[in-house]
């Protein structure tokens, strides 16, 4: 059944239906919108399909070496610990060779909070 969904590129309508439940964050004021975290309840089949698809894409990208070697997020055996170790090793090497080492850190946590999501999706299509 999952292979048929991949071949047809069409998902059943029931899989697209989501119930969003706002869950309050601990120790936050209940009268503020930012005090809630949305929890999406979706179809179990859709969740399984997403995992299978994500696994296939990740396997393809890693086996074909299509990803940048510095990509560490959301990949097997490449997490924040491996990224930190890589940075630490580069700093140690630079210090040993008496070279400069420049680091740029970018925090984009709230970068898209003011973007109108519907317009963004339309521009991406």
N, CA, C and O atoms as a Tinker XYZ file with bonds, in Angstrom:
   500  protein
     1  N      0.824000   -1.199000    0.000000    73     2
     2  CA     0.000000    0.000000    0.000000    64     1     3
     3  C      0.871000    1.267000    0.000000    63     2     4     5
     4  O      0.584000    2.220000   -0.724000    81     3
     5  N      1.930000    1.269000    0.811000    73     3     6
     6  CA     2.786000    2.448000    0.862000    64     5     7
     7  C      3.481000    2.691000   -0.468000    63     6     8     9
     8  O      3.654000    3.836000   -0.886000    81     7
     9  N      3.885000    1.601000   -1.140000    73     7    10
    10  CA     4.534000    1.769000   -2.441000    64     9    11
    11  C      3.555000    2.362000   -3.446000    63    10    12    13
    12  O      3.957000    3.156000   -4.296000    81    11
    13  N      2.278000    1.993000   -3.368000    73    11    14
    14  CA     1.261000    2.570000   -4.260000    64    13    15
    15  C      1.132000    4.066000   -4.007000    63    14    16    17
    16  O      0.969000    4.838000   -4.953000    81    15
    17  N      1.202000    4.486000   -2.752000    73    15    18
    18  CA     1.113000    5.914000   -2.440000    64    17    19
    19  C      2.310000    6.660000   -3.028000    63    18    20    21
    20  O      2.162000    7.760000   -3.561000    81    19
    21  N      3.494000    6.056000   -2.930000    73    19    22
    22  CA     4.684000    6.679000   -3.516000    64    21    23
    23  C      4.562000    6.778000   -5.033000    63    22    24    25
    24  O      4.887000    7.807000   -5.625000    81    23
    25  N      4.093000    5.704000   -5.652000    73    23    26
    26  CA     3.976000    5.674000   -7.111000    64    25    27
    27  C      2.947000    6.675000   -7.629000    63    26    28    29
    28  O      3.161000    7.316000   -8.658000    81    27
    29  N      1.833000    6.806000   -6.915000    73    27    30
    30  CA     0.762000    7.697000   -7.386000    64    29    31
    31  C      0.985000    9.147000   -6.976000    63    30    32    33
    32  O      0.410000   10.054000   -7.578000    81    31
    33  N      1.815000    9.378000   -5.954000    73    31    34
    34  CA     2.082000   10.724000   -5.423000    64    33    35
    35  C      0.825000   11.397000   -4.890000    63    34    36    37
    36  O      0.751000   12.625000   -4.841000    81    35
    37  N     -0.160000   10.606000   -4.492000    73    35    38
    38  CA    -1.401000   11.154000   -3.948000    64    37    39
    39  C     -1.644000   10.515000   -2.578000    63    38    40    41
    40  O     -1.639000    9.292000   -2.438000    81    39
    41  N     -1.855000   11.365000   -1.578000    73    39    42
    42  CA    -2.153000   10.871000   -0.239000    64    41    43
    43  C     -3.657000   10.852000   -0.017000    63    42    44    45
    44  O     -4.357000   11.746000   -0.493000    81    43
    45  N     -4.169000    9.854000    0.697000    73    43    46
    46  CA    -5.597000    9.845000    1.033000    64    45    47
    47  C     -5.954000   11.067000    1.878000    63    46    48    49
    48  O     -5.142000   11.534000    2.677000    81    47
    49  N     -7.164000   11.579000    1.699000    73    47    50
    50  CA    -7.607000   12.764000    2.446000    64    49    51
    51  C     -7.556000   12.545000    3.952000    63    50    52    53
    52  O     -7.259000   13.471000    4.707000    81    51
    53  N     -7.843000   11.334000    4.387000    73    51    54
    54  CA    -7.837000   11.043000    5.822000    64    53    55
    55  C     -6.445000   11.231000    6.420000    63    54    56    57
    56  O     -6.317000   11.571000    7.596000    81    55
    57  N     -5.413000   11.016000    5.626000    73    55    58
    58  CA    -4.051000   11.174000    6.113000    64    57    59
    59  C     -3.700000   12.640000    6.299000    63    58    60    61
    60  O     -2.816000   12.968000    7.091000    81    59
    61  N     -4.377000   13.523000    5.583000    73    59    62
    62  CA    -4.087000   14.956000    5.650000    64    61    63
    63  C     -4.821000   15.648000    6.790000    63    62    64    65
    64  O     -4.509000   16.792000    7.121000    81    63
    65  N     -5.780000   14.977000    7.384000    73    63    66
    66  CA    -6.580000   15.563000    8.460000    64    65    67
    67  C     -5.767000   15.582000    9.749000    63    66    68    69
    68  O     -5.218000   14.558000   10.157000    81    67
    69  N     -5.692000   16.740000   10.385000    73    67    70
    70  CA    -4.924000   16.901000   11.615000    64    69    71
    71  C     -5.759000   17.645000   12.649000    63    70    72    73
    72  O     -6.453000   18.612000   12.334000    81    71
    73  N     -5.680000   17.185000   13.854000    73    71    74
    74  CA    -6.303000   17.883000   14.977000    64    73    75
    75  C     -5.168000   18.528000   15.766000    63    74    76    77
    76  O     -4.251000   17.843000   16.218000    81    75
    77  N     -5.234000   19.843000   15.930000    73    75    78
    78  CA    -4.196000   20.564000   16.653000    64    77    79
    79  C     -4.718000   20.925000   18.043000    63    78    80    81
    80  O     -5.755000   21.572000   18.190000    81    79
    81  N     -3.977000   20.494000   19.047000    73    79    82
    82  CA    -4.356000   20.734000   20.438000    64    81    83
    83  C     -3.291000   21.626000   21.074000    63    82    84    85
    84  O     -2.115000   21.262000   21.088000    81    83
    85  N     -3.686000   22.790000   21.602000    73    83    86
    86  CA    -2.698000   23.638000   22.283000    64    85    87
    87  C     -2.401000   23.092000   23.678000    63    86    88    89
    88  O     -3.307000   22.931000   24.496000    81    87
    89  N     -1.145000   22.814000   23.936000    73    87    90
    90  CA    -0.730000   22.312000   25.246000    64    89    91
    91  C      0.012000   23.426000   25.974000    63    90    92    93
    92  O      0.947000   24.003000   25.419000    81    91
    93  N     -0.386000   23.740000   27.206000    73    91    94
    94  CA     0.297000   24.818000   27.934000    64    93    95
    95  C      1.726000   24.422000   28.308000    63    94    96    97
    96  O      1.992000   23.290000   28.711000    81    95
    97  N      2.626000   25.379000   28.163000    73    95    98
    98  CA     4.009000   25.168000   28.588000    64    97    99
    99  C      4.059000   25.286000   30.108000    63    98   100   101
   100  O      3.308000   26.066000   30.692000    81    99
   101  N      4.933000   24.521000   30.752000    73    99   102
   102  CA     4.991000   24.593000   32.218000    64   101   103
   103  C      5.486000   25.957000   32.702000    63   102   104   105
   104  O      6.380000   26.562000   32.112000    81   103
   105  N      4.888000   26.408000   33.770000    73   103   106
   106  CA     5.265000   27.663000   34.442000    64   105   107
   107  C      5.127000   28.892000   33.554000    63   106   108   109
   108  O      5.906000   29.835000   33.684000    81   107
   109  N      4.154000   28.895000   32.660000    73   107   110
   110  CA     3.895000   30.055000   31.787000    64   109   111
   111  C      2.486000   30.568000   32.065000    63   110   112   113
   112  O      1.624000   29.835000   32.550000    81   111
   113  N      2.273000   31.844000   31.747000    73   111   114
   114  CA     0.948000   32.439000   31.943000    64   113   115
   115  C     -0.034000   31.840000   30.935000    63   114   116   117
   116  O      0.245000   31.789000   29.737000    81   115
   117  N     -1.169000   31.394000   31.429000    73   115   118
   118  CA    -2.149000   30.706000   30.583000    64   117   119
   119  C     -2.922000   31.638000   29.654000    63   118   120   121
   120  O     -3.582000   31.169000   28.726000    81   119
   121  N     -2.853000   32.952000   29.885000    73   119   122
   122  CA    -3.617000   33.885000   29.066000    64   121   123
   123  C     -2.830000   34.435000   27.878000    63   122   124   125
   124  O     -3.342000   35.281000   27.146000    81   123
   125  N     -1.587000   33.969000   27.670000    73   123   126
   126  CA    -0.788000   34.417000   26.534000    64   125   127
   127  C     -0.685000   33.307000   25.497000    63   126   128   129
   128  O     -0.521000   32.135000   25.838000    81   127
   129  N     -0.783000   33.687000   24.238000    73   127   130
   130  CA    -0.707000   32.722000   23.151000    64   129   131
   131  C      0.650000   32.022000   23.104000    63   130   132   133
   132  O      0.726000   30.840000   22.769000    81   131
   133  N      1.719000   32.743000   23.438000    73   131   134
   134  CA     3.062000   32.166000   23.394000    64   133   135
   135  C      3.309000   31.162000   24.521000    63   134   136   137
   136  O      4.364000   30.530000   24.567000    81   135
   137  N      2.341000   31.011000   25.429000    73   135   138
   138  CA     2.483000   30.069000   26.531000    64   137   139
   139  C      2.009000   28.668000   26.154000    63   138   140   141
   140  O      1.973000   27.772000   26.996000    81   139
   141  N      1.649000   28.486000   24.898000    73   139   142
   142  CA     1.132000   27.192000   24.448000    64   141   143
   143  C      1.989000   26.626000   23.330000    63   142   144   145
   144  O      2.550000   27.363000   22.519000    81   143
   145  N      2.078000   25.309000   23.303000    73   143   146
   146  CA     2.790000   24.586000   22.264000    64   145   147
   147  C      1.759000   23.768000   21.482000    63   146   148   149
   148  O      1.004000   23.006000   22.085000    81   147
   149  N      1.710000   23.908000   20.150000    73   147   150
   150  CA     0.723000   23.139000   19.392000    64   149   151
   151  C      1.151000   21.674000   19.247000    63   150   152   153
   152  O      2.291000   21.382000   18.884000    81   151
   153  N      0.249000   20.788000   19.528000    73   151   154
   154  CA     0.476000   19.356000   19.346000    64   153   155
   155  C     -0.475000   18.904000   18.236000    63   154   156   157
   156  O     -1.689000   19.080000   18.340000    81   155
   157  N      0.084000   18.323000   17.178000    73   155   158
   158  CA    -0.722000   17.895000   16.036000    64   157   159
   159  C     -0.980000   16.401000   16.120000    63   158   160   161
   160  O     -0.044000   15.603000   16.169000    81   159
   161  N     -2.235000   16.030000   16.137000    73   159   162
   162  CA    -2.627000   14.631000   16.114000    64   161   163
   163  C     -2.974000   14.273000   14.670000    63   162   164   165
   164  O     -3.974000   14.741000   14.126000    81   163
   165  N     -2.146000   13.447000   14.067000    73   163   166
   166  CA    -2.365000   13.058000   12.673000    64   165   167
   167  C     -2.573000   11.555000   12.584000    63   166   168   169
   168  O     -2.458000   10.835000   13.576000    81   167
   169  N     -2.876000   11.102000   11.395000    73   167   170
   170  CA    -3.111000    9.692000   11.147000    64   169   171
   171  C     -1.855000    8.876000   11.444000    63   170   172   173
   172  O     -0.745000    9.288000   11.107000    81   171
   173  N     -2.037000    7.724000   12.074000    73   171   174
   174  CA    -0.915000    6.836000   12.361000    64   173   175
   175  C     -0.272000    6.379000   11.054000    63   174   176   177
   176  O      0.952000    6.279000   10.972000    81   175
   177  N     -1.079000    6.102000   10.038000    73   175   178
   178  CA    -0.541000    5.686000    8.744000    64   177   179
   179  C      0.309000    6.794000    8.123000    63   178   180   181
   180  O      1.340000    6.529000    7.504000    81   179
   181  N     -0.135000    8.025000    8.296000    73   179   182
   182  CA     0.619000    9.159000    7.773000    64   181   183
   183  C      1.961000    9.284000    8.487000    63   182   184   185
   184  O      2.979000    9.545000    7.845000    81   183
   185  N      1.975000    9.104000    9.793000    73   183   186
   186  CA     3.226000    9.184000   10.551000    64   185   187
   187  C      4.197000    8.086000   10.123000    63   186   188   189
   188  O      5.390000    8.340000    9.958000    81   187
   189  N      3.689000    6.868000    9.944000    73   187   190
   190  CA     4.540000    5.763000    9.497000    64   189   191
   191  C      5.073000    6.050000    8.105000    63   190   192   193
   192  O      6.251000    5.824000    7.827000    81   191
   193  N      4.202000    6.551000    7.223000    73   191   194
   194  CA     4.613000    6.889000    5.863000    64   193   195
   195  C      5.699000    7.964000    5.874000    63   194   196   197
   196  O      6.674000    7.866000    5.129000    81   195
   197  N      5.536000    8.989000    6.715000    73   195   198
   198  CA     6.539000   10.050000    6.820000    64   197   199
   199  C      7.885000    9.496000    7.267000    63   198   200   201
   200  O      8.924000    9.893000    6.739000    81   199
   201  N      7.877000    8.592000    8.223000    73   199   202
   202  CA     9.132000    8.005000    8.705000    64   201   203
   203  C      9.816000    7.172000    7.628000    63   202   204   205
   204  O     11.032000    7.247000    7.450000    81   203
   205  N      9.025000    6.379000    6.912000    73   203   206
   206  CA     9.598000    5.562000    5.834000    64   205   207
   207  C     10.182000    6.463000    4.762000    63   206   208   209
   208  O     11.295000    6.232000    4.289000    81   207
   209  N      9.436000    7.485000    4.379000    73   207   210
   210  CA     9.903000    8.409000    3.344000    64   209   211
   211  C     11.158000    9.156000    3.803000    63   210   212   213
   212  O     12.110000    9.289000    3.035000    81   211
   213  N     11.169000    9.638000    5.033000    73   211   214
   214  CA    12.342000   10.341000    5.563000    64   213   215
   215  C     13.552000    9.414000    5.596000    63   214   216   217
   216  O     14.667000    9.833000    5.282000    81   215
   217  N     13.336000    8.154000    5.975000    73   215   218
   218  CA    14.437000    7.187000    6.007000    64   217   219
   219  C     14.991000    6.942000    4.598000    63   218   220   221
   220  O     16.207000    6.882000    4.410000    81   219
   221  N     14.109000    6.802000    3.622000    73   219   222
   222  CA    14.545000    6.580000    2.233000    64   221   223
   223  C     15.330000    7.772000    1.701000    63   222   224   225
   224  O     16.365000    7.605000    1.056000    81   223
   225  N     14.834000    8.976000    1.974000    73   223   226
   226  CA    15.521000   10.195000    1.493000    64   225   227
   227  C     16.883000   10.325000    2.165000    63   226   228   229
   228  O     17.880000   10.607000    1.500000    81   227
   229  N     16.930000   10.120000    3.488000    73   227   230
   230  CA    18.194000   10.218000    4.215000    64   229   231
   231  C     19.193000    9.181000    3.710000    63   230   232   233
   232  O     20.370000    9.485000    3.513000    81   231
   233  N     18.717000    7.961000    3.503000    73   231   234
   234  CA    19.601000    6.901000    2.999000    64   233   235
   235  C     20.150000    7.264000    1.619000    63   234   236   237
   236  O     21.341000    7.101000    1.356000    81   235
   237  N     19.281000    7.754000    0.749000    73   235   238
   238  CA    19.732000    8.135000   -0.598000    64   237   239
   239  C     20.766000    9.257000   -0.527000    63   238   240   241
   240  O     21.823000    9.173000   -1.152000    81   239
   241  N     20.460000   10.302000    0.231000    73   239   242
   242  CA    21.364000   11.452000    0.305000    64   241   243
   243  C     22.710000   11.091000    0.925000    63   242   244   245
   244  O     23.746000   11.581000    0.476000    81   243
   245  N     22.710000   10.246000    1.944000    73   243   246
   246  CA    23.976000    9.870000    2.572000    64   245   247
   247  C     24.749000    8.875000    1.725000    63   246   248   249
   248  O     25.970000    8.988000    1.612000    81   247
   249  N     24.072000    7.903000    1.127000    73   247   250
   250  CA    24.787000    6.901000    0.325000    64   249   251
   251  C     25.340000    7.499000   -0.965000    63   250   252   253
   252  O     26.380000    7.050000   -1.448000    81   251
   253  N     24.676000    8.490000   -1.528000    73   251   254
   254  CA    25.147000    9.136000   -2.757000    64   253   255
   255  C     26.057000   10.330000   -2.474000    63   254   256   257
   256  O     26.492000   11.023000   -3.394000    81   255
   257  N     26.341000   10.564000   -1.177000    73   255   258
   258  CA    27.208000   11.682000   -0.755000    64   257   259
   259  C     26.726000   13.023000   -1.329000    63   258   260   261
   260  O     27.514000   13.803000   -1.864000    81   259
   261  N     25.428000   13.269000   -1.205000    73   259   262
   262  CA    24.815000   14.501000   -1.697000    64   261   263
   263  C     24.771000   15.591000   -0.635000    63   262   264   265
   264  O     24.437000   16.738000   -0.932000    81   263
   265  N     25.106000   15.238000    0.603000    73   263   266
   266  CA    25.052000   16.219000    1.695000    64   265   267
   267  C     26.440000   16.781000    1.980000    63   266   268   269
   268  O     27.456000   16.112000    1.795000    81   267
   269  N     26.448000   18.012000    2.431000    73   267   270
   270  CA    27.687000   18.645000    2.841000    64   269   271
   271  C     28.235000   17.902000    4.059000    63   270   272   273
   272  O     27.474000   17.584000    4.973000    81   271
   273  N     29.546000   17.617000    4.090000    73   271   274
   274  CA    30.095000   16.899000    5.243000    64   273   275
   275  C     29.954000   17.658000    6.560000    63   274   276   277
   276  O     30.079000   17.064000    7.630000    81   275
   277  N     29.695000   18.970000    6.492000    73   275   278
   278  CA    29.502000   19.760000    7.712000    64   277   279
   279  C     28.060000   19.768000    8.193000    63   278   280   281
   280  O     27.758000   20.390000    9.212000    81   279
   281  N     27.168000   19.096000    7.487000    73   279   282
   282  CA    25.768000   18.983000    7.909000    64   281   283
   283  C     25.692000   17.989000    9.054000    63   282   284   285
   284  O     26.082000   16.833000    8.895000    81   283
   285  N     25.192000   18.426000   10.216000    73   283   286
   286  CA    25.143000   17.531000   11.375000    64   285   287
   287  C     23.732000   17.317000   11.910000    63   286   288   289
   288  O     23.500000   16.332000   12.610000    81   287
   289  N     22.802000   18.179000   11.615000    73   287   290
   290  CA    21.468000   18.039000   12.178000    64   289   291
   291  C     20.623000   17.025000   11.443000    63   290   292   293
   292  O     20.667000   16.953000   10.215000    81   291
   293  N     19.856000   16.242000   12.174000    73   291   294
   294  CA    18.863000   15.311000   11.644000    64   293   295
   295  C     19.471000   14.192000   10.802000    63   294   296   297
   296  O     18.817000   13.667000    9.901000    81   295
   297  N     20.707000   13.831000   11.090000    73   295   298
   298  CA    21.346000   12.742000   10.372000    64   297   299
   299  C     21.830000   11.691000   11.365000    63   298   300   301
   300  O     22.215000   12.023000   12.486000    81   299
   301  N     21.810000   10.415000   10.951000    73   299   302
   302  CA    22.296000    9.383000   11.863000    64   301   303
   303  C     23.796000    9.526000   12.107000    63   302   304   305
   304  O     24.559000    9.776000   11.175000    81   303
   305  N     24.204000    9.371000   13.331000    73   303   306
   306  CA    25.607000    9.437000   13.756000    64   305   307
   307  C     26.233000   10.807000   13.526000    63   306   308   309
   308  O     27.458000   10.927000   13.553000    81   307
   309  N     25.431000   11.836000   13.303000    73   307   310
   310  CA    25.941000   13.206000   13.169000    64   309   311
   311  C     25.004000   14.116000   13.956000    63   310   312   313
   312  O     24.007000   14.602000   13.422000    81   311
   313  N     25.321000   14.337000   15.195000    73   311   314
   314  CA    24.483000   15.201000   16.031000    64   313   315
   315  C     25.300000   16.384000   16.527000    63   314   316   317
   316  O     26.387000   16.654000   16.017000    81   315
   317  N     24.779000   17.080000   17.513000    73   315   318
   318  CA    25.495000   18.265000   18.002000    64   317   319
   319  C     26.823000   17.895000   18.666000    63   318   320   321
   320  O     27.740000   18.716000   18.704000    81   319
   321  N     26.939000   16.676000   19.187000    73   319   322
   322  CA    28.207000   16.258000   19.796000    64   321   323
   323  C     29.305000   16.129000   18.741000    63   322   324   325
   324  O     30.440000   16.544000   18.971000    81   323
   325  N     28.969000   15.556000   17.587000    73   323   326
   326  CA    29.982000   15.431000   16.533000    64   325   327
   327  C     30.342000   16.804000   15.972000    63   326   328   329
   328  O     31.494000   17.044000   15.611000    81   327
   329  N     29.369000   17.699000   15.898000    73   327   330
   330  CA    29.654000   19.062000   15.416000    64   329   331
   331  C     30.580000   19.788000   16.394000    63   330   332   333
   332  O     31.530000   20.449000   15.976000    81   331
   333  N     30.307000   19.666000   17.680000    73   331   334
   334  CA    31.147000   20.311000   18.696000    64   333   335
   335  C     32.558000   19.722000   18.666000    63   334   336   337
   336  O     33.540000   20.454000   18.786000    81   335
   337  N     32.657000   18.416000   18.508000    73   335   338
   338  CA    33.974000   17.784000   18.435000    64   337   339
   339  C     34.754000   18.287000   17.220000    63   338   340   341
   340  O     35.959000   18.522000   17.303000    81   339
   341  N     34.068000   18.448000   16.106000    73   339   342
   342  CA    34.720000   18.944000   14.888000    64   341   343
   343  C     35.240000   20.371000   15.090000    63   342   344   345
   344  O     36.352000   20.694000   14.673000    81   343
   345  N     34.442000   21.211000   15.724000    73   343   346
   346  CA    34.864000   22.587000   16.011000    64   345   347
   347  C     36.039000   22.582000   16.988000    63   346   348   349
   348  O     37.016000   23.304000   16.792000    81   347
   349  N     35.943000   21.775000   18.031000    73   347   350
   350  CA    37.019000   21.686000   19.019000    64   349   351
   351  C     38.329000   21.248000   18.364000    63   350   352   353
   352  O     39.394000   21.790000   18.658000    81   351
   353  N     38.234000   20.251000   17.466000    73   351   354
   354  CA    39.434000   19.767000   16.770000    64   353   355
   355  C     40.039000   20.855000   15.893000    63   354   356   357
   356  O     41.260000   21.006000   15.846000    81   355
   357  N     39.194000   21.613000   15.198000    73   355   358
   358  CA    39.684000   22.688000   14.332000    64   357   359
   359  C     40.350000   23.787000   15.153000    63   358   360   361
   360  O     41.379000   24.326000   14.745000    81   359
   361  N     39.771000   24.126000   16.307000    73   359   362
   362  CA    40.363000   25.144000   17.181000    64   361   363
   363  C     41.706000   24.651000   17.716000    63   362   364   365
   364  O     42.677000   25.407000   17.747000    81   363
   365  N     41.765000   23.402000   18.130000    73   363   366
   366  CA    43.013000   22.840000   18.647000    64   365   367
   367  C     44.095000   22.842000   17.572000    63   366   368   369
   368  O     45.251000   23.163000   17.852000    81   367
   369  N     43.725000   22.487000   16.350000    73   367   370
   370  CA    44.681000   22.478000   15.236000    64   369   371
   371  C     45.178000   23.891000   14.938000    63   370   372   373
   372  O     46.369000   24.097000   14.703000    81   371
   373  N     44.263000   24.865000   14.948000    73   371   374
   374  CA    44.648000   26.257000   14.697000    64   373   375
   375  C     45.572000   26.767000   15.799000    63   374   376   377
   376  O     46.548000   27.463000   15.518000    81   375
   377  N     45.276000   26.431000   17.034000    73   375   378
   378  CA    46.108000   26.862000   18.163000    64   377   379
   379  C     47.506000   26.237000   18.064000    63   378   380   381
   380  O     48.512000   26.905000   18.301000    81   379
   381  N     47.552000   24.959000   17.714000    73   379   382
   382  CA    48.830000   24.258000   17.600000    64   381   383
   383  C     49.707000   24.885000   16.504000    63   382   384   385
   384  O     50.921000   25.009000   16.667000    81   383
   385  N     49.071000   25.279000   15.379000    73   383   386
   386  CA    49.807000   25.886000   14.261000    64   385   387
   387  C     49.920000   27.402000   14.377000    63   386   388   389
   388  O     50.442000   28.068000   13.482000    81   387
   389  N     49.422000   27.941000   15.497000    73   387   390
   390  CA    49.439000   29.392000   15.751000    64   389   391
   391  C     48.743000   30.169000   14.629000    63   390   392   393
   392  O     49.235000   31.199000   14.169000    81   391
   393  N     47.587000   29.649000   14.201000    73   391   394
   394  CA    46.751000   30.305000   13.188000    64   393   395
   395  C     45.519000   30.898000   13.862000    63   394   396   397
   396  O     45.184000   30.554000   14.996000    81   395
   397  N     44.856000   31.792000   13.147000    73   395   398
   398  CA    43.596000   32.339000   13.628000    64   397   399
   399  C     42.474000   31.358000   13.312000    63   398   400   401
   400  O     42.546000   30.586000   12.356000    81   399
   401  N     41.438000   31.408000   14.140000    73   399   402
   402  CA    40.256000   30.589000   13.901000    64   401   403
   403  C     39.038000   31.488000   14.093000    63   402   404   405
   404  O     38.831000   32.035000   15.176000    81   403
   405  N     38.250000   31.636000   13.060000    73   403   406
   406  CA    37.072000   32.505000   13.104000    64   405   407
   407  C     35.827000   31.641000   13.169000    63   406   408   409
   408  O     35.678000   30.685000   12.408000    81   407
   409  N     34.926000   31.991000   14.093000    73   407   410
   410  CA    33.676000   31.266000   14.252000    64   409   411
   411  C     32.524000   32.248000   14.090000    63   410   412   413
   412  O     32.549000   33.344000   14.651000    81   411
   413  N     31.521000   31.852000   13.324000    73   411   414
   414  CA    30.302000   32.640000   13.179000    64   413   415
   415  C     29.149000   31.779000   13.655000    63   414   416   417
   416  O     28.964000   30.658000   13.182000    81   415
   417  N     28.387000   32.297000   14.579000    73   415   418
   418  CA    27.230000   31.578000   15.099000    64   417   419
   419  C     25.973000   32.337000   14.705000    63   418   420   421
   420  O     25.894000   33.555000   14.866000    81   419
   421  N     24.999000   31.613000   14.191000    73   419   422
   422  CA    23.760000   32.229000   13.711000    64   421   423
   423  C     22.578000   31.579000   14.409000    63   422   424   425
   424  O     22.382000   30.367000   14.322000    81   423
   425  N     21.801000   32.388000   15.095000    73   423   426
   426  CA    20.608000   31.897000   15.788000    64   425   427
   427  C     19.378000   32.395000   15.038000    63   426   428   429
   428  O     19.053000   33.581000   15.094000    81   427
   429  N     18.696000   31.494000   14.338000    73   427   430
   430  CA    17.515000   31.891000   13.557000    64   429   431
   431  C     16.236000   31.292000   14.146000    63   430   432   433
   432  O     15.266000   31.038000   13.432000    81   431
   433  N     16.255000   31.074000   15.453000    73   431   434
   434  CA    15.131000   30.450000   16.145000    64   433   435
   435  C     13.790000   31.129000   15.827000    63   434   436   437
   436  O     12.808000   30.449000   15.529000    81   435
   437  N     13.747000   32.442000   15.890000    73   435   438
   438  CA    12.494000   33.171000   15.672000    64   437   439
   439  C     12.520000   33.976000   14.375000    63   438   440   441
   440  O     11.784000   34.953000   14.234000    81   439
   441  N     13.355000   33.576000   13.442000    73   439   442
   442  CA    13.538000   34.361000   12.218000    64   441   443
   443  C     12.275000   34.430000   11.367000    63   442   444   445
   444  O     12.062000   35.420000   10.667000    81   443
   445  N     11.446000   33.414000   11.413000    73   443   446
   446  CA    10.285000   33.372000   10.527000    64   445   447
   447  C      8.957000   33.529000   11.258000    63   446   448   449
   448  O      7.902000   33.218000   10.704000    81   447
   449  N      9.002000   34.008000   12.494000    73   447   450
   450  CA     7.768000   34.169000   13.259000    64   449   451
   451  C      6.818000   35.198000   12.657000    63   450   452   453
   452  O      5.604000   35.074000   12.814000    81   451
   453  N      7.344000   36.214000   11.970000    73   451   454
   454  CA     6.495000   37.257000   11.422000    64   453   455
   455  C      6.126000   37.014000    9.954000    63   454   456   457
   456  O      5.476000   37.854000    9.331000    81   455
   457  N      6.537000   35.875000    9.406000    73   455   458
   458  CA     6.239000   35.569000    8.001000    64   457   459
   459  C      4.823000   35.011000    7.897000    63   458   460   461
   460  O      4.427000   34.155000    8.688000    81   459
   461  N      4.065000   35.499000    6.920000    73   459   462
   462  CA     2.725000   34.971000    6.666000    64   461   463
   463  C      2.892000   33.638000    5.940000    63   462   464   465
   464  O      3.300000   33.607000    4.779000    81   463
   465  N      2.579000   32.546000    6.617000    73   463   466
   466  CA     2.880000   31.203000    6.126000    64   465   467
   467  C      2.185000   30.906000    4.797000    63   466   468   469
   468  O      2.797000   30.313000    3.908000    81   467
   469  N      0.925000   31.304000    4.645000    73   467   470
   470  CA     0.198000   31.034000    3.393000    64   469   471
   471  C      0.882000   31.700000    2.192000    63   470   472   473
   472  O      0.997000   31.091000    1.129000    81   471
   473  N      1.330000   32.938000    2.360000    73   471   474
   474  CA     2.041000   33.623000    1.267000    64   473   475
   475  C      3.358000   32.938000    0.960000    63   474   476   477
   476  O      3.738000   32.813000   -0.204000    81   475
   477  N      4.063000   32.490000    1.998000    73   475   478
   478  CA     5.330000   31.793000    1.799000    64   477   479
   479  C      5.121000   30.516000    1.003000    63   478   480   481
   480  O      5.886000   30.222000    0.085000    81   479
   481  N      4.104000   29.768000    1.346000    73   479   482
   482  CA     3.813000   28.514000    0.638000    64   481   483
   483  C      3.463000   28.810000   -0.826000    63   482   484   485
   484  O      3.911000   28.097000   -1.724000    81   483
   485  N      2.671000   29.849000   -1.069000    73   483   486
   486  CA     2.325000   30.199000   -2.455000    64   485   487
   487  C      3.566000   30.576000   -3.259000    63   486   488   489
   488  O      3.673000   30.223000   -4.433000    81   487
   489  N      4.494000   31.282000   -2.645000    73   487   490
   490  CA     5.719000   31.678000   -3.356000    64   489   491
   491  C      6.613000   30.490000   -3.648000    63   490   492   493
   492  O      7.376000   30.505000   -4.613000    81   491
   493  N      6.524000   29.460000   -2.821000    73   491   494
   494  CA     7.343000   28.268000   -3.008000    64   493   495
   495  C      6.793000   27.344000   -4.095000    63   494   496   497
   496  O      7.525000   26.508000   -4.624000    81   495
   497  N      5.533000   27.489000   -4.424000    73   495   498
   498  CA     4.923000   26.603000   -5.426000    64   497   499
   499  C      5.274000   26.971000   -6.827000    63   498   500
   500  O      4.831000   26.313000   -7.768000    81   499
